[in-house]
């Protein structure tokens, strides 16, 4: 299945190749088959589209989360309703690279958990940290575009009393 920018990706394989051509530690990407690159980009776009972003989608018929209207970045600049922020494109590339390295479908929800005690709310780990929804690099790139709940939900949960 061919990758279609604007439908199942924010960037083409050729443009992602250019992105990784200017990046260190990209040998996994440059050595991957084109079909695997397409799959990784498609999976990364789907993962990014599940996040909660500022503003609303520009067209009610669009299938992806971007472009959006009614939002601004952390510096107060209005997000162009017809454009995909470079941070989203960069995040898709970085996440696609991660997907070529690690299987995101591996159910590791309890990875590293040795024991749980609900009464005293105690969790014991075996030295491996639990997995986050998005890698730190990706979250850093898109944090300013996320709603406050989206940004908090990436690696923590809001405290409710």
C-alpha positions, 0 to 999 in steps of 0.5 A: 500500500502506497503512503499518501501524504495528507491521508496516512502520513505528514511526510513522504519517504523521500522527504523523510530520507532528506530529514534523516540525511541531516541527522546523526544516528540515522543508520537504521532509517537509511538501511531500512527497505522503502516498504518498512519506512512507509509502514513506520511513517504510517504507524507514527502518523497514526500514533501522533493523530491520537494525541490531543492538540490545541485548536480544531481540525481545519476541515471536518472531512480530513482524516488526520489531526493536522492541519488545525485552526484556532490554536497558537503555540507557546509563544502565542504565534497563530498556527496556520490553518492550512499548514502542518507544523514542522514539529509534527513532521519532525516528530513523525520522523523521529517516531518512525525511526523508533518504530524501526528499532522497537516494536510499539505493539509489544504489550509492555504495560507492566514491563519492569513492575515487580509488585503492586500493593493497592491498599498502600499504593506501593509499586515496586519496579525491577529496575526497568522503567515502564513505557511511556506513550511517546518517546521523550524526543517526540514529546519534546517536539510536540509539547507546545502543540498539545492541549494541557491534558495532552501534555500531562497525559504523555508521561503522567496523569493529572492529580485529582483530589 
